[in-house]
Amino acid sequence: MKFQKYLEENQISQWKDFYLNYSLLKKILKPMHKLYKMKLRKVYLNILSKQIQSSSLKNPLLDLENELNFLDESLNAEDIANQFHNQLILEVKKVEHFFKETLDNRIIIRLKEIKEQIEFAKLHLVFDDYSKTFELAIKQLYREVCLLKDYVDLNMKAKGKILKKFHKIIKMLLGEKKIHLMILLMKKLMILLILMD
């Protein structure tokens, strides 16, 4: 099952606007993944065409420089990474704000109310008359705390999943750059060996 579907199925419907927007973060990463695939194809096609035409190269050092320029120009992943980072921060702040507001304005206030009611009932010797009411109120409060815990757990899982996707794509992009630079260094070494003959 895709995580997006899992996320939607496990959200509390009344709170759906306050969850981490996983699909938006995933959409931000999509161009970065496409960039990786596009760059990988171009790099390998360029290398292949260079190998085929290697005997007719007039200025091999200029060719290597063009390869490096291609790599630098096409790598706009940093902009996408910055956009992802900024949006992730906004999403996490939204989740934290909702959690804090719910905890402070609902759960803690309700807990104080129940405590005051119990103390009042004990003071006026009517606790036994209201014990079932108190028990129900505490059970309801417990359910709300569990819902809030589930909310936090689901958001933590979503954050972990999207960061894992981000790191995977970044690793691919950096890995590709390292591979490309290694091939360029090998070409340079071969050219120097040819020039030395």
C-alpha positions in Angstrom: 0.0 0.0 0.0 1.3 3.4 -0.9 2.1 5.6 2.2 -0.1 8.5 0.9 -3.1 6.2 1.0 -2.1 4.8 4.4 -1.8 8.4 5.7 -5.3 9.4 4.4 -6.9 6.2 5.8 -5.4 6.8 9.3 -6.0 10.5 9.7 -8.6 11.8 12.1 -11.1 13.5 9.7 -11.7 16.5 11.9 -8.0 17.2 12.0 -7.1 16.4 8.4 -6.0 20.0 7.6 -3.5 19.9 10.4 -1.5 16.9 9.3 1.9 17.2 7.6 1.1 17.6 3.9 3.0 14.6 2.6 1.6 14.9 -1.0 2.8 18.5 -1.3 6.3 17.6 -0.1 6.4 14.6 -2.5 5.3 16.9 -5.4 8.2 19.3 -4.6 10.6 16.3 -4.8 9.3 15.0 -8.1 11.2 17.5 -10.3 14.4 16.6 -8.4 13.9 12.9 -9.2 13.2 13.8 -12.9 16.3 15.9 -12.9 18.3 13.0 -11.7 17.0 10.7 -14.4 17.3 13.3 -17.2 20.9 14.1 -16.1 21.9 10.5 -15.9 20.6 9.9 -19.5 22.4 12.9 -20.8 25.6 12.2 -19.1 25.8 8.6 -20.3 24.7 9.6 -23.9 27.5 12.3 -23.9 30.0 9.8 -22.6 29.0 7.3 -25.2 29.1 9.8 -28.1 32.5 11.0 -26.9 33.8 7.5 -26.9 32.5 6.9 -30.4 34.1 10.2 -31.6 37.2 9.9 -29.5 39.5 9.6 -32.5 38.3 12.9 -34.0 38.5 15.1 -30.9 40.5 18.3 -31.7 40.7 19.7 -28.2 40.1 17.1 -25.5 40.6 19.5 -22.6 38.0 21.8 -24.0 35.7 18.8 -24.3 36.2 17.9 -20.6 35.5 21.5 -19.6 32.2 21.4 -21.5 31.3 18.2 -19.6 31.9 19.9 -16.3 29.9 23.0 -17.4 27.0 20.8 -18.4 27.1 19.2 -14.9 27.1 22.6 -13.2 24.4 24.2 -15.4 22.0 21.4 -15.1 22.3 20.9 -11.3 19.5 23.1 -10.0 18.7 20.5 -7.4 19.8 22.9 -4.7 16.9 25.2 -5.4 14.5 22.3 -5.2 16.2 21.1 -2.0 15.8 24.6 -0.5 12.1 24.7 -1.4 11.6 21.3 0.1 13.4 22.3 3.3 11.4 25.5 3.7 8.1 23.7 3.1 9.0 20.9 5.5 9.8 23.4 8.2 6.3 25.1 7.6 4.6 21.7 7.8 6.4 20.6 11.0 5.6 24.0 12.6 1.9 23.5 11.6 1.9 20.1 13.3 3.7 21.3 16.4 1.3 24.3 16.7 -1.8 22.1 16.4 -0.4 19.6 18.9 0.4 22.4 21.4 -3.0 24.1 21.0 -4.9 20.8 21.4 -2.8 19.8 24.4 -3.1 23.2 26.1 -6.6 24.2 25.1 -8.4 20.9 25.3 -6.6 18.2 27.2 -4.9 20.1 30.0 -8.0 22.4 30.5 -10.3 19.4 30.6 -8.0 17.6 33.0 -8.1 20.6 35.4 -11.9 20.7 35.1 -12.2 17.0 36.0 -9.8 17.4 38.9 -11.7 20.4 40.3 -15.0 18.6 40.0 -13.7 15.6 41.8 -12.2 17.8 44.6 -15.6 19.6 44.9 -17.5 16.3 45.1 -15.1 15.0 47.8 -15.4 18.2 49.7 -19.2 18.1 49.7 -19.3 14.4 50.3 -21.1 13.6 47.0 -18.3 11.8 45.3 -20.1 8.4 45.3 -23.1 10.0 43.5 -20.9 11.3 40.6 -18.2 8.5 40.5 -19.7 7.1 37.2 -19.7 10.5 35.6 -16.1 11.1 36.6 -15.1 7.7 35.3 -16.8 8.5 31.9 -15.1 11.9 31.8 -11.7 10.4 32.5 -12.2 7.7 29.8 -13.2 10.3 27.3 -10.1 12.4 28.2 -8.0 9.2 27.8 -9.5 8.7 24.3 -8.6 12.3 23.3 -5.0 11.8 24.6 -4.8 8.6 22.5 -6.1 10.4 19.4 -3.5 13.1 19.9 -0.8 10.5 20.4 -1.9 8.8 17.1 -1.8 12.2 15.4 1.8 12.7 16.5 2.8 9.2 15.6 1.3 9.4 12.1 3.0 12.8 11.5 6.3 11.5 12.7 6.0 8.6 10.4 5.1 10.9 7.5 8.1 13.1 8.3 10.4 10.1 8.4 9.1 8.8 5.1 9.4 12.1 3.2 12.9 12.7 4.6 13.9 9.2 3.5 12.7 10.0 0.0 14.6 13.2 0.0 17.8 11.6 1.2 17.5 8.9 -1.4 17.2 11.4 -4.2 20.0 13.6 -2.9 22.2 10.5 -2.6 21.4 9.6 -6.2 22.3 13.1 -7.4 25.5 13.2 -5.4 26.4 9.7 -6.5 25.9 10.6 -10.1 28.1 13.6 -9.7 30.8 11.5 -8.2 30.5 8.9 -11.0 30.6 11.6 -13.6 33.6 13.3 -12.1 35.4 10.0 -11.8 34.8 9.3 -15.5 36.1 12.8 -16.4 39.2 12.3 -14.4 39.8 9.0 -16.1 39.4 10.7 -19.5 41.8 13.4 -18.4 44.4 10.8 -17.4 44.0 9.0 -20.7 44.5 12.3 -22.6 47.6 13.1 -20.6 48.9 9.6 -21.4 48.2 10.1 -25.1 49.9 13.6 -25.1 52.9 12.1 -23.4 53.5 9.6 -26.2 
